[in-house]
């Protein structure tokens, strides 16, 4: 599980232009959207990128258990995401 160091607002309120920090490195939020709408919950995706190396990432979570379901994925090929396991996150 990723340790949440600091929250500036609820995760569901993150939007384009907001900052996200993975292991202390600053990233920029591109957008947030519903990935899959299940019966009683939504699987959400926040797309973000690293300005220094132009890598793209996704933060995925379930809206009913957002802090315990955080997962980070990195775009490796055109459409292939690989799961990463950062130690800390903040926003």
DATARA-V694436 format. One record per backbone hydrogen bond with DSSP energy under -1.0 kcal/mol. CO is the residue of the C=O (numbers start at 1). NH is the residue of the N-H. If there is no record, write none. Layout:
co:CO nh:NH
co:CO nh:NH
//
This chain:
co:3 nh:89
co:6 nh:91
co:10 nh:13
co:11 nh:14
co:15 nh:18
co:18 nh:29
co:20 nh:27
co:21 nh:90
co:22 nh:25
co:25 nh:22
co:27 nh:20
co:28 nh:49
co:29 nh:17
co:31 nh:47
co:33 nh:45
co:36 nh:43
co:41 nh:38
co:42 nh:63
co:43 nh:35
co:43 nh:36
co:44 nh:61
co:45 nh:33
co:46 nh:59
co:47 nh:30
co:47 nh:31
co:48 nh:57
co:49 nh:28
co:50 nh:54
co:55 nh:50
co:56 nh:75
co:57 nh:48
co:58 nh:73
co:59 nh:46
co:60 nh:71
co:61 nh:44
co:62 nh:65
co:65 nh:69
co:71 nh:60
co:72 nh:84
co:73 nh:58
co:74 nh:82
co:80 nh:76
co:80 nh:77
co:82 nh:74
co:87 nh:3
co:88 nh:23
co:89 nh:5
co:90 nh:21
//
